[in-house]
Structure formats: C-alpha cells, structure tokens
Amino acid sequence: MTLGSLGNLKVSIVHTENRHGIRIISFRKASKKERHILRDAE
C-alpha cells in the first residue's frame, strides 16, 4: 500500500508488482486516518 498526493488530493494506492510491471488493485481518496499519517510523515 502506498499513500501519496495527487495534486491537493491525498490518495491510497494498493498495488502488486511482478516481472511484467505494476498492477493497480485499488486507487482511492485517503481516509482521515491515512491523511494524518501522511501529514505526520512530512
């Protein structure tokens, strides 16, 4: 799982990686708790 920013929007991305590349499983707006984690990491 990756937390990050897309412009001003905080997002949560669940992905898997193999020899062919990266596959996005889920891409959504970050929850309030996830936004706090991102804020504290900055």
Rosetta silent file (secondary structure, phi, psi, omega in degrees, C-alpha in Angstrom):
SEQUENCE: MTLGSLGNLKVSIVHTENRHGIRIISFRKASKKERHILRDAE
SCORE:     score description
SCORE:     0.000 S_00000001
   1 L     0.000  140.099  178.931    0.000    0.000    0.000 S_00000001
   2 E  -126.756  135.650  172.973    1.219    3.471   -0.850 S_00000001
   3 E  -109.138  139.133 -179.494    0.000    6.793    0.494 S_00000001
   4 E  -166.186 -168.988 -178.294    0.660    9.930   -1.507 S_00000001
   5 E  -120.254  144.056  173.083   -0.636   13.092   -3.113 S_00000001
   6 E  -128.053   95.516 -169.972   -2.229   13.724   -6.474 S_00000001
   7 L    66.960 -126.737  177.910   -2.303   17.492   -6.717 S_00000001
   8 L   -90.545   -4.811 -176.413   -4.032   18.601   -3.499 S_00000001
   9 E   -89.983  130.659  174.527   -5.780   15.242   -3.033 S_00000001
  10 E   -87.994  132.445 -174.176   -4.323   12.658   -0.634 S_00000001
  11 E  -129.208  157.274  174.421   -4.670    9.132   -2.054 S_00000001
  12 E  -119.113  127.863 -178.186   -4.241    5.495   -1.049 S_00000001
  13 E  -124.573  125.434  173.391   -2.977    3.061   -3.685 S_00000001
  14 E  -106.499  128.021 -175.516   -2.894   -0.726   -3.309 S_00000001
  15 E  -144.833  165.195  173.583   -0.722   -2.392   -5.934 S_00000001
  16 E  -131.139  152.768 -178.149    1.217   -5.511   -6.781 S_00000001
  17 E  -130.090  137.492  174.643    4.422   -5.784   -8.763 S_00000001
  18 E  -141.481 -169.770 -175.717    5.791   -8.629  -10.877 S_00000001
  19 L   -65.819  -18.078 -179.426    8.217   -9.072  -13.776 S_00000001
  20 L   -89.979  -14.071  179.205    5.682   -7.568  -16.206 S_00000001
  21 E   139.062 -156.874 -177.565    5.193   -4.349  -14.247 S_00000001
  22 E  -108.120  135.459  178.136    2.909   -2.835  -11.637 S_00000001
  23 E  -115.617  121.822  177.495   -0.799   -3.674  -11.339 S_00000001
  24 E   -78.987  124.884  177.931   -3.099   -1.210   -9.559 S_00000001
  25 E   -96.653  -42.823 -178.310   -5.607   -3.054   -7.365 S_00000001
  26 E  -147.205  138.691  177.776   -7.214   -0.074   -5.633 S_00000001
  27 E  -139.960  114.050 -175.199   -6.883    3.710   -6.010 S_00000001
  28 E  -148.671  166.976  174.080   -8.981    5.888   -3.702 S_00000001
  29 E   -63.944  136.433 -179.696   -9.109    9.055   -1.647 S_00000001
  30 L   -66.876  144.129  176.726   -7.154    8.592    1.591 S_00000001
  31 L   -71.899  169.373  179.036   -9.150    8.157    4.792 S_00000001
  32 H   -58.507  -43.458  179.076   -8.899   10.683    7.615 S_00000001
  33 H   -62.717  -42.498  179.212   -6.507    8.369    9.494 S_00000001
  34 H   -65.843  -37.316  177.424   -4.340    7.931    6.373 S_00000001
  35 H   -63.472  -37.384  176.939   -4.251   11.712    5.838 S_00000001
  36 H   -64.931  -40.552  177.617   -2.960   12.109    9.414 S_00000001
  37 H   -60.602  -45.474  178.785   -0.224    9.541    8.703 S_00000001
  38 H   -62.381  -44.178 -179.150    0.810   11.489    5.592 S_00000001
  39 H   -61.277  -43.925 -178.360    0.766   14.793    7.469 S_00000001
  40 H   -68.201  -25.510 -178.977    2.932   13.381   10.274 S_00000001
  41 H   -79.659  -18.126 -177.087    5.429   11.970    7.737 S_00000001
  42 L   -78.543    0.000    0.000    6.049   15.359    6.097 S_00000001
